[in-house]
Amino acid sequence: MKNRYLVRGPITPILISELMTLGNDDAGAGAVSIFIGKVRDDATDGKRVTAIEYSAYEEMAAKEAEEVIKTVRSAFSDVRSVIMVHSLGVVKAGEASLFIMVTSGHRDHATRACRHALEMVKERLPVWKKEIF
C-alpha cells in the first residue's frame, strides 16, 4: 500500500507545486497557509550536518497523519483541507523534508491550523532522523 504522507527523498519544488494545486478548485477557500521544513547545516562538535536520513514506521505514520488531519479539522471549523508530506531517506542540507498546507475560509484558521498541524506532526509521527556529517 502506498503511503500518501511519505515520499522518498527530498520534497522537490515540482512536488510542492503539484501539492499546491490540490484544492485550488475550492472557491470557498479564501486562505492557504503553507509550512515547508528544510534540513539545516547545523554544526555539532565541530562537524557540519550535510544531510539527514529519515526513517519511519510507515503504516503507523499513515494512521497518525490521518489522526492529525482529523484533529486539526475538528479544532478549526473553517479548515477545508489539510495536506502533509514528510520525507524518507536522505535529504541534503538546504532541501525540504516536510510540507504542510492548510486551506480554510479565512486566514486566521489557516495560519493557526497549519501551526497546530506542524506541532502535532513533530510530536506524533513515527519518523526518526539520523544526522549525516
Secondary structure as UniProt FT lines:
FT   TURN            4..5
FT   STRAND          6..8
FT   HELIX           13..21
FT   TURN            22..25
FT   TURN            27..28
FT   STRAND          31..38
FT   STRAND          43..44
FT   TURN            45..46
FT   STRAND          47..48
FT   STRAND          51..56
FT   HELIX           58..75
FT   TURN            77..78
FT   STRAND          79..92
FT   TURN            93..94
FT   STRAND          96..104
FT   HELIX           107..124
FT   STRAND          127..132
//
